[in-house]
Amino acid sequence: MIRTELLVNAGVAQSKNEILDTMFGQINMYNMQASRIALFQRQGQGPAAKTGQFADSERINLLDRILQAAGTWLTSKPPTGTPKNTARWDAMSDLANQVVREGAALNAKFLRGPADWRTISADASLQSYWLEALAPGHQTGYELSPLFQKWVKKGIDKGRTYSFWHYIGATKTKTGANKQPRAGATAVTYSTAQRAEQYRLHFVGGRLHYVHDDTPFDTQALETHFSGTGWAIFVVSPEGKLYAGSHVVGQFHHSTFLAGGAVVAAGEIVADDGDLKIITPKSGHYGPTAENIRNMLTLLNDIPDDVVVLPKFARVLKAYTAGDFRASPAPARELKRGEVTAAMPNWAQSAQANAAVFDKIPA
């Protein structure tokens, strides 16, 4: 359930603003669904009967729309320091924290960004990829975040009230009409469901194949900015659909596959003629946790037990087999670097991949 006290106290429930009215309606819809599910469970009608994967994905999509509506309002109204404005910005921060927690309970991960949009900055840990999703031309989050920081400061210091998109020249009017991408800015591709199908994969006899033509999936000719050649980026949708492809900085990111939508997990993979070799959680857009990777392994139970999994990115990387990591919160045995590299094709072990991944695994 999403608590609405701060939103009500900030006047959101009574607002005539179309964005806020739509958002509050979506929150009420989500809470009604949550109440029905809780009632079914109290009556002994468990998740399998009433709250299956389809129901969960619908609830996740609703949470996603709530965050989008909140972001749309936040980019239209800079913080000016007035009591009403401050109360609404505070309520939006609280709402974002609640939605992220609700999503986590449904095994969903949303685009990364601070819950309090007033703290967005150029700092890598405080960049917002919601800005990319909301931008008229889907400019990258790391480009837009420092600009948003300046817009926030101008709103507070000078009481300016025009939208962020007008401030950066992405719109022609203060109301946000006639939206146009900024000249010269990067534009991340946000795929339609139909276009994303060319990147969708499924398992056939324990091996990965493209859905559209059933050819084996292989990453030898693919590339990521982080790990180099022989690697691909991937996401898993709330419905359990797996997508993968090459990473092109400023153009094709993790956000591309689902048009910025929520994921179960995201990261990088290596596959050799259909044989999945390794899964990592390397995604700046989503910042997956170890629990997200475990949820992926549970949802996609066709992933072979011998696939190498690096569930968390840190200065020292821990590696496990998918079977061990899927089975227990405390995997039985960590893999050594030599075991991991022995399982990888040579073409996925470039100097870049060694520095980014393999050298960080204890020998």
C-alpha positions in Angstrom: 0.0 0.0 0.0 1.1 3.5 -0.7 0.5 6.0 2.1 -1.0 9.3 0.9 -0.9 11.5 4.0 1.9 13.8 2.8 0.3 14.1 -0.7 -3.1 15.0 0.9 -1.5 17.5 3.2 0.3 19.1 0.3 -3.0 19.5 -1.5 -2.3 17.0 -4.3 -5.6 15.1 -3.8 -7.6 18.3 -4.4 -5.3 19.7 -7.1 -6.8 20.7 -10.5 -3.4 20.1 -12.1 -4.0 17.3 -14.7 -0.7 15.6 -13.9 -1.3 15.4 -10.2 -4.9 14.4 -10.6 -3.8 11.5 -12.9 -1.0 10.5 -10.5 -3.3 10.4 -7.5 -5.9 8.4 -9.4 -3.1 5.8 -10.3 -2.1 5.6 -6.6 -5.7 4.9 -5.6 -6.0 2.3 -8.3 -2.8 0.6 -7.0 -4.0 0.7 -3.4 -7.3 -0.9 -4.4 -5.5 -3.7 -6.1 -3.2 -4.2 -3.1 -6.3 -4.3 -0.8 -8.0 -6.9 -3.0 -4.9 -9.1 -3.0 -4.5 -8.8 0.8 -8.2 -9.8 1.2 -7.7 -12.8 -1.1 -4.7 -13.9 0.9 -6.5 -13.6 4.2 -9.3 -15.7 2.8 -6.8 -18.4 1.9 -6.7 -17.7 -1.8 -3.0 -17.4 -2.3 -0.8 -15.7 -4.9 -1.0 -18.6 -7.3 -4.7 -18.2 -7.7 -5.2 -14.5 -7.5 -1.9 -12.7 -7.8 0.1 -14.6 -10.4 2.9 -13.2 -12.6 0.4 -11.4 -14.9 -1.1 -9.6 -11.9 2.3 -8.7 -10.5 3.5 -7.3 -13.9 0.3 -5.1 -14.1 1.0 -3.7 -10.6 4.6 -3.0 -11.5 3.5 -1.2 -14.7 1.2 0.9 -12.6 4.0 1.8 -10.1 6.1 2.8 -13.2 3.3 5.1 -14.4 3.1 6.7 -10.9 6.8 7.5 -11.0 6.6 8.8 -14.5 3.7 11.2 -13.5 5.7 12.3 -10.4 8.7 13.0 -12.6 6.6 14.9 -15.1 5.3 17.2 -12.4 8.8 17.6 -10.8 10.3 18.7 -14.2 7.5 21.3 -14.6 7.7 22.9 -11.2 11.1 23.9 -9.8 11.5 24.1 -6.0 10.9 27.8 -5.2 10.9 27.5 -1.4 7.3 28.5 -0.8 5.4 26.4 1.8 3.1 24.8 -0.8 5.8 24.1 -3.3 8.1 22.6 -0.6 5.3 20.4 0.8 4.7 19.0 -2.7 8.4 18.3 -3.4 8.7 16.6 0.0 5.6 14.5 -0.7 7.0 13.5 -4.1 10.3 12.3 -2.4 8.3 10.3 0.1 6.2 8.8 -2.8 9.3 7.8 -4.7 10.7 6.0 -1.7 7.4 4.1 -1.2 7.1 3.1 -4.9 10.6 1.8 -4.9 9.9 -0.3 -1.8 6.6 -1.6 -3.3 8.4 -2.5 -6.5 11.1 -4.4 -4.6 8.4 -6.5 -2.9 7.2 -7.4 -6.5 10.8 -8.2 -7.6 11.0 -5.1 -9.8 13.8 -2.6 -10.3 13.1 0.9 -11.7 15.4 3.3 -13.4 18.0 4.7 -11.0 17.9 8.2 -9.5 17.6 10.0 -6.2 14.2 9.9 -4.6 14.6 13.6 -3.7 15.0 15.2 -7.1 16.5 18.3 -5.4 19.7 16.3 -4.9 20.2 15.3 -8.5 23.6 16.4 -9.7 26.5 15.5 -12.0 27.9 13.2 -9.4 27.6 9.6 -10.7 25.8 8.4 -7.6 23.2 11.2 -7.8 22.4 11.2 -11.5 18.8 10.5 -12.6 17.9 8.2 -15.5 14.3 9.2 -15.1 15.3 12.5 -16.8 16.3 10.4 -19.8 13.0 8.6 -19.9 11.0 11.8 -19.6 13.1 13.9 -22.0 11.5 14.8 -25.3 14.5 13.4 -27.2 15.6 10.8 -24.5 18.9 12.6 -23.9 21.2 10.6 -21.6 20.7 10.9 -17.8 24.3 11.8 -17.3 24.0 14.7 -19.7 20.7 16.0 -18.2 21.5 15.6 -14.5 24.0 18.6 -14.2 21.6 20.7 -16.2 18.8 19.8 -13.8 21.0 20.7 -10.8 21.4 24.2 -12.3 17.6 24.5 -12.9 16.8 23.5 -9.3 19.3 26.1 -8.0 17.8 28.9 -10.3 14.3 28.0 -9.1 15.3 28.3 -5.4 17.5 31.4 -5.8 15.4 33.4 -8.2 11.9 32.0 -7.9 11.8 31.1 -11.6 8.8 28.8 -12.4 9.3 27.7 -16.0 9.8 23.9 -16.8 13.1 22.2 -16.9 12.5 21.4 -20.6 12.0 25.0 -21.4 15.1 25.9 -19.4 17.3 23.6 -21.5 15.7 24.5 -24.8 13.9 21.2 -25.3 10.5 23.0 -25.6 9.5 26.1 -27.5 7.0 27.3 -24.9 6.9 27.7 -21.1 3.9 25.3 -21.0 5.9 22.5 -22.6 4.1 22.5 -26.0 5.9 21.8 -29.3 8.6 19.7 -27.7 11.8 19.4 -29.7 15.1 17.6 -28.9 18.0 19.9 -28.2 20.2 20.4 -31.2 23.3 18.3 -31.0 22.2 16.3 -28.0 22.5 12.5 -27.9 19.3 10.5 -28.2 18.9 7.1 -26.6 16.7 4.7 -28.5 13.5 3.8 -26.7 12.2 0.7 -28.4 8.6 -0.1 -29.2 7.4 -3.6 -28.1 7.5 -4.6 -31.7 11.1 -3.4 -32.3 12.3 -4.9 -29.1 11.3 -8.4 -30.4 14.4 -8.5 -32.5 16.5 -8.6 -29.3 14.3 -11.1 -27.3 15.7 -14.4 -26.4 14.4 -17.7 -25.0 15.8 -21.0 -23.9 15.6 -24.1 -26.1 17.0 -27.2 -24.5 19.0 -25.1 -22.0 20.5 -22.9 -24.8 19.7 -19.3 -25.7 18.1 -18.6 -29.0 16.6 -15.5 -30.6 12.8 -15.6 -30.6 12.3 -14.0 -34.0 14.3 -16.6 -36.0 15.4 -19.2 -33.5 19.1 -18.9 -34.2 21.5 -19.4 -31.3 22.5 -16.3 -29.4 26.2 -15.5 -29.5 28.0 -12.4 -28.1 31.3 -12.8 -29.9 30.4 -10.0 -32.3 28.7 -7.8 -29.7 30.2 -5.3 -27.3 29.7 -3.3 -24.2 31.3 0.0 -23.1 32.3 -1.6 -19.7 33.6 -5.1 -20.6 34.5 -4.7 -24.2 34.1 -7.1 -27.1 32.4 -10.4 -26.7 29.9 -9.1 -24.2 26.3 -7.9 -24.3 23.9 -5.9 -22.2 20.6 -7.6 -21.1 17.4 -6.9 -19.2 14.6 -9.2 -17.9 11.1 -7.8 -18.0 8.5 -8.2 -15.2 6.8 -10.8 -17.4 10.1 -12.8 -17.5 11.1 -11.9 -21.1 14.9 -11.7 -21.7 16.4 -9.2 -24.1 20.1 -8.6 -25.1 22.2 -6.7 -27.5 25.3 -4.5 -28.0 25.8 -1.4 -25.9 26.3 1.9 -27.8 27.1 4.8 -25.5 24.5 7.6 -25.9 22.3 5.6 -28.2 21.6 2.0 -27.0 21.5 1.3 -23.3 19.7 -1.0 -20.8 16.8 1.5 -21.0 16.4 0.9 -24.7 14.8 -2.6 -24.6 11.7 -1.7 -22.4 11.6 2.0 -23.2 12.8 2.8 -19.7 10.3 0.5 -18.0 10.9 -1.6 -14.8 13.0 -4.7 -14.9 13.5 -7.8 -12.8 17.2 -7.6 -13.5 19.7 -6.0 -15.8 23.4 -6.4 -16.5 25.9 -8.0 -18.9 26.2 -11.5 -20.3 28.4 -13.7 -22.4 27.0 -16.5 -24.6 28.9 -18.9 -26.9 26.7 -20.3 -29.7 23.7 -20.4 -27.4 25.5 -21.5 -24.3 25.1 -18.8 -21.6 28.5 -18.4 -19.8 28.2 -15.5 -17.3 25.7 -13.1 -15.8 26.7 -9.8 -14.1 24.6 -6.9 -12.7 26.6 -4.2 -14.5 24.0 -1.6 -15.3 24.3 2.1 -14.6 20.7 2.8 -15.6 19.1 0.3 -13.1 21.8 -0.4 -10.5 20.7 -4.0 -9.9 21.2 -5.7 -6.5 22.2 -9.3 -5.7 18.6 -10.0 -4.9 17.6 -8.8 -8.4 20.0 -11.4 -9.9 18.6 -14.1 -7.7 15.0 -13.2 -8.7 16.1 -13.5 -12.3 17.5 -17.0 -11.7 14.3 -18.0 -10.0 12.1 -16.6 -12.7 14.2 -18.0 -15.6 14.7 -21.4 -14.2 16.0 -22.6 -17.6 19.3 -20.9 -16.9 21.7 -23.8 -16.5 23.2 -24.4 -13.0 26.8 -24.1 -14.2 26.5 -20.5 -15.5 28.8 -18.2 -13.7 27.0 -15.4 -11.7 28.6 -12.3 -10.3 25.7 -11.0 -8.2 27.1 -7.7 -6.9 29.6 -5.2 -8.3 32.3 -4.1 -5.9 36.1 -3.6 -5.8 36.3 -7.3 -5.2 33.9 -9.5 -7.1 32.4 -12.7 -5.7 31.5 -15.4 -8.3 29.2 -18.4 -7.9 27.5 -21.0 -10.1 23.9 -20.1 -10.9 22.7 -23.4 -9.2 24.4 -22.4 -5.9 23.3 -18.8 -6.0 19.7 -19.7 -7.0 19.3 -22.2 -4.2 20.4 -20.3 -1.1 20.8 -16.7 0.2 24.3 -17.9 1.4 25.9 -19.7 -1.6 28.0 -22.7 -0.6 31.2 -21.9 -2.4 32.8 -18.9 -4.1 34.5 -19.6 -7.5 38.1 -18.7 -7.9 39.3 -16.6 -10.8 40.8 -19.5 -12.6 37.5 -21.4 -12.5 35.7 -18.5 -13.9 38.1 -17.8 -16.8 38.3 -21.5 -17.6 34.5 -21.4 -18.3 34.8 -18.4 -20.6 35.5 -18.4 -24.3 38.9 -16.8 -25.1 37.3 -14.0 -27.2 35.4 -12.7 -24.1 38.7 -12.3 -22.2 40.1 -9.1 -23.7 42.4 -6.8 -21.7 39.4 -4.6 -21.1 37.3 -7.5 -19.8 40.1 -8.7 -17.5 40.5 -5.2 -16.0 36.8 -4.7 -15.6 35.7 -8.1 -14.4 38.1 -11.1 -14.2 41.0 -9.4 -12.4 38.6 -8.4 -9.6 37.7 -12.0 -8.8 40.0 -13.4 -6.0 42.6 -15.9 -7.3 
